[in-house]
């Protein structure tokens, strides 16, 4: 796989073919891509709500701004990326227990050091609830980026969506009661034959403007 060609080929889909579904085997890979996404100190401060049915998409549609409606209703799958708010001690202990179960600690001292390091960085970014949410949202965006590139590698089209009402989304899905807040949305599927964005040249600033090598 040539990553440069993959990045050049991937684009933000504007129109989906509603008749095309993503196979269960490919969906399983996409969900693994999300589950295995990186996060600061392996905090994993996220939850993903997946709308893969007409009823599921209809449930979140009132929170989607009008111009994005078709990117939800016509897509095969829609993911609402949520951040844990607050990032609780219970969650941090679940992460630690999973790390131990997965064999990441050779000694009790390494486990204690990992736990202390994670608490240190979480604490640095938790001076206020909003500061913690902003930090957790950054981790959520890491997962979004991984999903977009992973989808492209599988030949699946995607659209990151910030055009939605987060408060309304939280209410529709009962997120606040679950200790979650919506951050961003992404739709997945296969482009329509009439999707004009597929044929437009990709436009980015030249490398010499955005890189400084030292």
C-alpha positions in Angstrom: 0.0 0.0 0.0 1.3 3.4 -1.0 0.3 5.9 1.8 0.8 8.9 -0.4 -1.5 7.5 -3.1 -4.1 6.6 -0.4 -4.0 10.1 1.1 -4.3 11.7 -2.3 -7.3 9.4 -3.2 -9.2 10.0 0.0 -11.7 12.9 -0.1 -14.7 14.1 1.8 -17.8 12.5 0.3 -20.7 14.8 -0.3 -23.3 12.4 -1.8 -23.7 8.7 -0.9 -25.4 5.8 -2.7 -28.1 4.8 -0.2 -28.4 1.4 -1.9 -24.8 0.3 -1.0 -24.1 -1.2 2.4 -20.7 -2.0 4.0 -20.1 -5.7 4.5 -20.0 -7.1 8.0 -16.4 -8.1 7.5 -15.3 -4.6 6.6 -17.4 -3.1 9.4 -15.6 -5.3 11.9 -12.3 -4.0 10.6 -13.5 -0.4 11.0 -14.7 -0.9 14.5 -11.2 -2.4 15.3 -9.6 0.6 13.8 -11.6 2.8 16.3 -11.0 0.5 19.3 -7.3 0.4 18.6 -6.9 4.2 18.0 -4.1 5.9 20.0 -4.8 8.3 22.8 -2.7 10.2 25.3 -1.4 7.9 28.1 -3.8 5.3 26.7 -6.6 7.1 28.4 -9.2 6.0 25.8 -11.7 8.7 26.9 -14.3 7.9 24.3 -17.4 6.1 23.4 -18.8 5.6 19.8 -22.5 5.5 19.1 -23.1 3.8 15.7 -26.3 4.5 13.7 -26.4 1.7 11.1 -30.1 1.4 10.6 -32.8 3.7 9.2 -34.2 4.1 12.7 -30.9 4.9 14.2 -30.1 7.5 11.6 -33.6 9.0 12.0 -33.0 9.3 15.8 -29.9 11.5 15.4 -31.1 13.4 12.4 -32.8 16.3 14.3 -29.4 17.2 15.7 -27.8 17.3 12.2 -27.8 20.6 10.4 -30.0 20.6 7.4 -27.3 20.8 4.7 -25.8 17.6 6.2 -29.0 15.5 6.3 -28.3 13.5 3.2 -24.8 12.7 4.4 -26.5 10.9 7.3 -29.7 9.4 5.7 -27.9 8.1 2.6 -24.7 6.8 4.3 -24.4 3.2 5.3 -23.2 3.9 8.8 -22.9 7.0 10.9 -20.7 7.3 14.0 -21.2 9.8 16.8 -17.9 10.3 18.5 -18.3 11.0 22.2 -15.9 12.0 25.0 -16.3 10.9 28.6 -17.3 13.9 30.7 -16.0 13.6 33.3 -13.1 11.2 32.8 -13.8 9.3 36.0 -11.5 7.3 38.3 -13.7 4.3 37.6 -12.8 4.5 33.9 -9.1 5.0 34.6 -9.1 1.9 36.8 -10.9 -0.1 34.0 -8.1 0.9 31.6 -5.5 -0.1 34.1 -7.1 -3.5 34.7 -7.4 -4.1 31.0 -3.7 -3.3 30.5 -2.8 -5.8 33.2 -5.1 -8.4 31.7 -3.4 -7.8 28.3 0.0 -8.4 29.8 1.5 -4.9 29.7 3.0 -5.0 33.1 5.9 -7.3 33.9 6.1 -6.2 37.5 3.8 -4.5 40.1 6.2 -1.6 40.0 5.6 -1.1 36.3 1.8 -1.2 36.8 2.1 1.4 39.6 4.3 3.6 37.4 1.9 3.4 34.5 -1.1 4.3 36.7 0.8 7.2 38.3 1.9 8.6 34.9 -1.6 8.5 33.5 -3.1 10.2 36.5 -0.4 12.9 36.3 -1.2 13.8 32.7 -5.0 13.5 33.2 -4.6 15.8 36.2 -2.5 18.4 34.2 -5.4 18.6 31.8 -8.2 18.6 34.3 -7.9 22.1 35.9 -11.6 22.6 35.1 -14.3 20.3 33.6 -14.1 22.2 30.3 -10.3 21.9 30.2 -10.7 18.1 30.7 -13.4 17.9 28.0 -11.2 19.9 25.6 -8.3 17.5 26.2 -10.5 14.4 25.9 -11.9 15.8 22.6 -8.4 16.0 21.2 -8.1 12.2 21.8 -11.5 11.7 20.1 -10.2 13.5 17.0 -7.2 11.1 16.9 -9.7 8.3 16.6 -11.6 10.2 13.9 -8.4 10.6 11.8 -7.6 6.9 12.2 -11.1 5.9 11.1 -11.0 8.2 8.0 -7.7 6.8 6.8 -8.6 3.2 7.7 -11.9 3.6 5.7 -10.0 4.8 2.7 -7.6 1.9 2.9 -10.7 -0.4 2.7 -12.2 1.5 -0.3 -14.9 3.0 1.9 -15.9 6.6 1.6 -16.3 9.0 4.6 -17.4 12.4 5.7 -16.3 14.1 9.0 -19.2 16.2 10.2 -19.0 19.1 12.6 -22.3 20.6 11.3 -24.5 19.4 14.1 -26.0 20.6 17.3 -24.0 19.0 20.1 -26.5 19.8 22.9 -29.4 18.4 20.9 -27.4 15.3 20.0 -26.5 14.8 23.7 -30.2 15.1 24.6 -31.4 12.8 21.8 -29.0 10.0 22.8 -29.2 10.6 26.6 -25.4 11.1 26.6 -25.1 13.4 29.6 -26.8 10.9 31.8 -24.2 8.4 30.7 -21.3 10.7 31.4 -20.7 11.5 27.8 -20.7 14.5 25.4 -20.8 14.4 21.6 -17.8 15.8 19.9 -17.9 15.1 16.1 -19.8 12.8 13.7 -18.6 10.8 10.7 -20.6 9.1 8.0 -19.3 6.0 6.1 -20.5 4.3 2.9 -20.0 4.4 -0.8 -20.1 7.5 -3.0 -22.9 8.2 -5.4 -22.1 8.3 -9.1 -23.2 11.9 -9.1 -20.9 13.0 -6.2 -19.1 15.9 -7.8 -16.5 16.1 -5.1 -15.1 12.8 -6.3 -13.8 14.3 -9.5 -12.5 17.6 -8.2 -8.7 17.9 -7.8 -7.5 17.7 -4.2 -6.2 21.1 -3.1 -3.6 21.5 -0.4 -0.9 24.1 0.4 2.5 23.2 -1.1 4.9 21.2 1.1 7.4 24.1 1.3 4.8 26.2 3.0 3.8 23.8 5.7 7.0 21.9 6.6 10.1 23.2 8.5 12.8 20.6 8.8 15.4 21.3 11.5 
